[in-house]
Amino acid sequence: MVFFPNEELELYQYIESATEFNSYYEPLKEYSLMDTVPCNFQPMSPNDSLKQFGEILTDTYKVIIDYNVTVEPSMLVKVKGKPDTYEIVGTPMVNTHFTPTRHTKLILKKQRKPTKVMV
């Protein structure tokens, strides 16, 4: 349960196409919608960024979602109704120490060129 959901997050799973190939005969990569979940979406402060990465990064966000949502580091993330796409930095952090506040924390980095996703 997310205490302060302010956005809905769309989670897209990476899939290699079985029928379409690029000019080097490598399968084209595609992203397919797996789940839409409520989340607390907020920008990382310079202090958070400094603690996490050792430098101040722009266009990084922290997201809190329910602990039982399946998230993989290869997934692509999109805020519902907005054109930007985000990639997950590192591994999703599952915090289950205290039952009422169990959650998964994601660190997201905005992609400069949004990736096309399938709905």
C-alpha positions as CSV (number, residue, x, y, z in Angstrom):
1,M,0.0,0.0,0.0
2,V,1.4,3.4,-1.0
3,F,0.5,6.1,1.5
4,F,0.6,9.1,-0.7
5,P,0.0,8.0,-4.4
6,N,0.2,11.0,-6.7
7,E,0.7,9.3,-10.1
8,E,0.0,6.1,-11.9
9,L,3.0,4.2,-13.2
10,E,3.0,2.1,-16.3
11,L,5.5,-0.8,-16.2
12,Y,6.7,-2.1,-19.6
13,Q,8.5,-5.5,-20.0
14,Y,11.3,-5.9,-22.5
15,I,10.5,-8.4,-25.3
16,E,12.6,-9.4,-28.3
17,S,10.5,-9.6,-31.5
18,A,10.3,-13.1,-33.0
19,T,9.2,-11.9,-36.4
20,E,11.0,-8.6,-37.0
21,F,14.7,-8.1,-37.4
22,N,17.1,-5.2,-38.0
23,S,19.6,-5.0,-40.9
24,Y,22.0,-7.2,-38.9
25,Y,19.4,-9.9,-38.4
26,E,19.1,-9.1,-34.7
27,P,15.6,-9.3,-33.2
28,L,14.0,-5.8,-32.7
29,K,13.5,-4.9,-29.1
30,E,10.0,-4.1,-28.0
31,Y,8.3,-3.0,-24.7
32,S,4.9,-4.4,-23.8
33,L,2.7,-3.0,-21.0
34,M,2.7,-5.4,-18.1
35,D,1.0,-3.4,-15.2
36,T,-0.3,0.0,-14.1
37,V,0.2,0.7,-10.4
38,P,-0.4,3.7,-8.1
39,C,2.9,5.3,-6.9
40,N,4.4,8.2,-5.1
41,F,6.5,9.9,-7.8
42,Q,9.0,12.6,-6.7
43,P,12.2,14.2,-8.0
44,M,15.4,13.3,-6.2
45,S,16.8,16.2,-4.2
46,P,20.5,17.1,-4.8
47,N,21.3,15.7,-1.4
48,D,19.6,12.3,-2.2
49,S,21.5,12.2,-5.5
50,L,24.8,13.0,-3.8
51,K,24.2,10.2,-1.3
52,Q,23.2,7.7,-3.9
53,F,25.6,8.4,-6.8
54,G,28.3,10.6,-5.3
55,E,27.4,13.4,-7.7
56,I,24.5,15.6,-8.4
57,L,22.4,14.2,-11.3
58,T,19.5,15.9,-13.0
59,D,16.4,14.2,-14.3
60,T,16.5,11.5,-11.6
61,Y,13.4,10.5,-9.6
62,K,12.5,8.3,-6.7
63,V,9.3,6.2,-6.9
64,I,7.6,4.3,-4.1
65,I,5.2,1.5,-5.1
66,D,3.5,-1.4,-3.3
67,Y,6.0,-4.1,-2.2
68,N,4.3,-7.0,-4.0
69,V,4.5,-5.5,-7.5
70,T,6.9,-7.4,-9.7
71,V,9.6,-5.1,-11.1
72,E,12.7,-6.1,-13.0
73,P,15.7,-3.8,-13.7
74,S,15.2,-4.3,-17.5
75,M,11.7,-2.8,-17.4
76,L,10.9,0.6,-18.9
77,V,8.6,3.0,-16.8
78,K,6.2,5.6,-18.0
79,V,3.9,8.0,-16.0
80,K,0.4,7.5,-17.2
81,G,-0.7,10.2,-19.6
82,K,2.8,11.7,-20.1
83,P,5.1,11.2,-23.1
84,D,8.4,10.7,-21.2
85,T,9.9,7.3,-20.5
86,Y,12.3,6.4,-17.7
87,E,14.8,3.6,-17.1
88,I,15.4,1.9,-13.7
89,V,18.8,2.7,-12.2
90,G,20.2,-0.2,-10.2
91,T,18.1,-2.8,-8.6
92,P,14.6,-2.2,-7.1
93,M,14.9,-1.9,-3.3
94,V,12.2,-3.9,-1.5
95,N,11.8,-2.7,2.1
96,T,9.8,-5.2,4.2
97,H,11.2,-4.5,7.7
98,F,8.0,-3.0,9.2
99,T,4.7,-4.6,7.9
100,P,2.5,-1.4,7.7
101,T,5.1,0.5,5.6
102,R,6.3,-2.3,3.2
103,H,7.2,-0.9,-0.2
104,T,9.5,-1.0,-3.2
105,K,11.7,2.0,-4.0
106,L,12.8,2.6,-7.6
107,I,15.4,5.1,-8.8
108,L,14.5,6.3,-12.3
109,K,16.4,8.3,-14.9
110,K,14.6,10.1,-17.6
111,Q,15.5,9.1,-21.1
112,R,16.6,11.9,-23.4
113,K,14.9,10.3,-26.3
114,P,11.7,8.5,-25.3
115,T,11.5,4.9,-26.3
116,K,8.4,3.8,-28.2
117,V,6.3,1.3,-26.3
118,M,3.4,-0.9,-27.2
119,V,0.1,-0.5,-25.4
